[in-house]
C-alpha cells in the first residue's frame, strides 16, 4: 500500500471512531477507541525500544572506535 492510502485509511478510522464513540456513544466506538489507545501504547513502547537499541549500538561502536584511536 502507498503512503497516501495508509494516510486516508487512518483518517477514515479516526473520523469513524470520533463519530461512533463521542457523538453516538456506541459500543463499537468504545471498542475502536480502546483499539486506538492500545495501538498508541504499542507504538510508544516500540519507539522507546528502538531508541534504546540504537543508543546501545552507538555506545558500543563509539567505545570500539575510541579503543582503536589509542
Helices and strands as residue ranges (DSSP letters): H 3-17, I 18-23, H 27-69
